[in-house]
Amino acid sequence: MAMYLTRFSYTPETWARMIEKPEDRRAAARSYIESVGGKLHGFWYAFGEHDGWNLWEAPDNVSMAAVALAIGAGGALSSMETTVLLSVEDTIEALEKAKSIRYRAPAA
């Protein structure tokens, strides 16, 4: 299964609702990813550009995209970015394959 890192920010309205009724959102996040056969590895809040970070594992890109689309359609987030993470082994394999690609710079 592939690993994914999601950075998200809540809307001001979502923060206002959370202040009125604090809620641990890990259970909700876990249920979303488990519904497609995945696993939640971590959920953190943060200072800075993004309000929170999730580390997920999903069977494939389509499954992770489905989770991201469902969450995004809920309206509680002002932004959400998901990055596919590559293992060191996958990166080394990609580097080996890159040897055979004859890249030509534009207008070169």
Summary of the structure (lengths in Angstrom):
residues: 108
radius of gyration: 17.5
end to end distance: 39.1
largest distance: 60.0
contacts: 257
relative contact order: 0.24
helix: 39%
strand: 30%
